[in-house]
């Protein structure tokens, strides 16, 4: 009888361990060998949106010709509070809610919805009439406020700055230390805001390689990724740590076994 009791206890412990440590759904892109990635062909270009902050520089062979088109933060010099434009840092342009920036000399320019290269070409065409015919200005546009937020069941949740203006879902999760073992790979929520300020929620399945072909594989500025906890984490949310679970379970099983052994001895 004792052997039967101990066998039952051992079986219960194995079932408990198997349930908690199951690796089902943990690997990414499990079907990638049978999935065509032809839909991912093409380079990603981020598009400018309202509330983006842009850094714009204009360069010409004659520095004086470009100076009126380069806003600089003026430095305060001397006790007389005289101001000088020299040595200042470039000033950012905040895209307003209607998609415009107020550019020096030119005035308002609508840039929302444009890629970086399209915006550069547009500004170049606007300033060309103010320059000598021999000048071929170089316009550089950068999105200085590009960032992504990753939260939920990841190792290092937080806001991630994106200097390259291009980041995939997998790169963002890697920057956040990857999903914890409790994160649901098949139901990651992406919250995205469009140019009109409307928010949209999309569910992403990291187990499915078709995500690479999806328009949501590359993230836009201000996107939010939320990794939902799996059922194991949800059930154990009221318990301080996994160690407590182990000791509690083992303690209960041991107590029951001892009680049954004592009863059978009588």
C-alpha positions in Angstrom: 0.0 0.0 0.0 2.9 2.3 0.8 4.3 1.8 -2.6 1.0 2.7 -4.2 0.8 5.9 -2.1 4.3 7.0 -3.0 3.7 6.2 -6.7 0.6 8.4 -6.6 2.5 11.2 -4.9 5.4 10.9 -7.5 2.9 10.9 -10.4 1.2 14.1 -9.0 4.5 15.9 -8.7 5.5 14.9 -12.3 2.2 16.2 -13.6 2.6 19.4 -11.7 6.1 19.9 -13.1 5.1 19.1 -16.6 2.2 21.5 -16.5 4.4 24.4 -15.2 7.4 23.7 -17.5 5.7 22.9 -20.8 7.5 24.4 -23.7 4.5 24.5 -26.0 4.2 27.7 -27.9 7.6 29.0 -26.8 9.6 28.9 -30.1 9.2 31.7 -32.6 8.2 31.1 -36.3 7.6 27.4 -35.9 6.3 27.1 -39.5 9.0 29.2 -41.2 10.3 26.2 -43.3 7.0 25.9 -45.0 6.2 29.6 -45.3 7.0 31.8 -48.3 8.5 35.1 -47.3 8.1 36.7 -50.7 5.5 39.1 -49.2 8.3 40.7 -47.2 10.1 42.0 -50.3 10.8 45.7 -50.2 12.6 48.2 -48.0 10.7 49.9 -45.1 10.5 53.7 -45.0 8.9 55.4 -42.0 6.5 58.2 -42.7 6.3 61.5 -40.9 3.3 61.9 -38.6 1.9 64.8 -36.6 3.9 65.5 -33.3 7.1 64.1 -34.8 10.1 66.2 -34.1 12.4 66.7 -37.2 16.0 67.8 -37.4 16.5 69.5 -40.8 19.8 70.7 -42.1 20.6 72.5 -45.4 24.2 72.5 -46.8 25.5 74.5 -49.8 28.9 75.2 -51.2 28.5 78.8 -49.9 27.8 78.5 -46.1 26.2 82.0 -46.1 23.7 80.9 -48.6 22.5 78.0 -46.4 22.5 80.0 -43.2 18.9 81.4 -43.5 17.5 77.9 -43.8 19.3 76.5 -40.7 17.6 77.4 -37.5 20.0 77.4 -34.5 19.4 77.8 -30.8 21.1 81.1 -30.0 23.7 81.1 -27.2 23.7 83.9 -24.6 27.1 85.6 -24.3 28.5 88.1 -21.9 27.1 90.2 -19.1 25.3 92.4 -21.6 23.1 89.4 -22.6 24.0 89.8 -26.2 23.0 86.9 -28.4 24.9 85.0 -31.0 23.9 82.4 -33.5 27.4 80.9 -33.6 28.0 77.6 -31.9 24.3 76.8 -31.2 22.8 73.4 -31.7 20.2 72.8 -34.5 16.7 73.5 -33.5 14.0 70.8 -34.1 10.8 71.3 -36.1 7.6 69.9 -34.4 5.0 68.7 -36.9 1.7 70.2 -35.9 -1.6 68.4 -35.8 -2.4 69.4 -39.4 0.9 67.9 -40.6 2.8 71.2 -41.2 6.2 72.6 -40.1 7.1 76.3 -40.2 10.3 76.4 -42.2 12.5 79.5 -42.3 12.0 81.9 -45.3 9.6 79.4 -46.9 6.9 79.4 -44.3 4.5 76.4 -43.7 5.3 73.2 -45.5 3.1 70.1 -45.3 5.3 67.1 -44.5 2.9 64.6 -42.8 2.7 61.3 -44.7 6.0 61.8 -46.5 9.1 59.6 -46.1 12.4 61.1 -45.2 13.6 61.2 -48.8 10.3 62.7 -50.0 10.5 65.4 -47.4 14.1 66.2 -48.4 13.2 66.5 -52.0 10.2 68.8 -51.2 12.3 71.2 -49.1 15.0 71.2 -51.7 12.5 72.3 -54.4 11.2 75.0 -52.1 14.5 76.6 -51.3 16.1 76.2 -54.8 14.6 79.5 -56.1 16.3 81.4 -53.3 19.8 80.1 -54.3 22.2 80.7 -57.1 21.6 78.5 -60.1 25.0 76.8 -59.6 24.0 75.7 -56.1 22.8 72.2 -55.5 21.7 72.2 -51.9 21.9 69.0 -49.8 18.9 68.7 -47.4 19.0 66.1 -44.6 15.9 65.2 -42.6 16.0 63.1 -39.4 13.2 62.0 -37.1 14.7 62.8 -33.8 11.7 61.6 -31.7 11.3 58.1 -33.1 10.6 55.7 -30.3 8.9 52.4 -29.4 7.4 51.2 -26.1 7.5 47.6 -25.0 5.8 46.5 -21.9 4.2 43.4 -20.2 6.0 40.0 -19.9 9.4 41.1 -21.1 12.7 41.2 -19.2 13.3 44.9 -19.6 10.1 46.9 -20.3 10.6 50.5 -21.4 10.7 53.1 -24.1 13.2 52.3 -26.9 14.7 55.1 -29.0 15.2 54.2 -32.7 18.0 56.1 -34.3 17.8 54.2 -37.6 14.0 55.0 -38.1 13.5 51.3 -38.7 12.8 48.6 -36.1 11.0 45.2 -36.5 8.9 43.5 -33.8 11.6 41.0 -33.1 14.3 43.8 -32.8 12.1 45.7 -30.3 11.5 42.6 -28.2 15.2 41.8 -28.3 16.0 45.3 -27.1 13.5 44.7 -24.2 15.4 41.5 -23.2 13.0 39.1 -25.0 9.8 37.7 -23.6 9.9 35.9 -20.3 8.8 32.3 -20.1 5.4 33.5 -19.0 4.8 35.7 -22.0 2.3 34.6 -24.6 4.0 34.3 -28.0 0.7 33.8 -29.9 -1.1 37.0 -28.7 1.2 40.0 -28.5 -0.8 43.2 -28.7 0.3 46.1 -31.0 -1.3 49.5 -30.3 -0.8 51.9 -33.2 -1.9 55.5 -33.6 -2.6 56.8 -37.1 -2.1 60.3 -38.6 -5.5 61.4 -37.4 -4.8 60.3 -33.8 -7.1 57.2 -33.8 -5.7 54.2 -32.0 -5.8 50.7 -33.4 -5.1 47.4 -31.7 -3.7 44.4 -33.6 -2.9 40.9 -32.3 0.4 39.4 -33.4 1.3 35.7 -33.4 5.1 35.3 -33.0 4.8 31.5 -33.5 3.6 32.1 -37.1 6.3 33.0 -39.7 3.6 34.9 -41.8 4.2 37.8 -39.4 7.3 38.6 -41.4 5.0 39.3 -44.4 2.7 41.4 -42.3 2.5 45.2 -42.6 2.9 45.2 -38.8 6.3 43.5 -38.8 8.1 46.8 -38.9 7.0 49.2 -36.2 6.0 52.9 -36.6 7.0 55.7 -34.3 5.1 55.7 -31.0 3.9 52.0 -31.4 3.3 50.1 -28.2 3.9 46.4 -27.8 2.2 44.7 -24.9 3.1 41.1 -24.1 0.2 39.3 -22.4 1.0 36.8 -19.5 0.1 33.2 -20.1 -2.4 31.2 -18.0 0.4 29.9 -15.6 1.4 33.5 -14.8 -2.2 34.6 -14.5 -3.1 31.9 -12.0 0.0 32.5 -9.9 -0.3 36.3 -10.0 -1.3 36.4 -6.3 1.7 34.4 -5.2 5.0 36.2 -4.3 7.3 33.9 -6.2 7.7 30.5 -7.9 9.8 29.3 -4.9 6.7 29.7 -2.7 4.7 27.6 -5.1 7.2 24.8 -5.0 7.6 24.6 -1.3 3.9 24.9 -0.7 3.1 22.1 -3.1 5.8 19.8 -1.8 4.7 20.5 1.8 1.1 19.6 1.1 2.0 16.4 -0.8 4.4 15.3 2.0 1.8 16.0 4.7 -0.9 14.0 2.8 1.5 11.1 2.3 2.5 11.1 6.0 -1.1 11.2 7.1 -2.1 8.3 4.9 0.9 6.2 6.1 0.0 6.9 9.7 -3.7 5.9 9.1 -2.7 2.6 7.4 -0.4 1.6 10.2 -3.3 1.6 12.7 
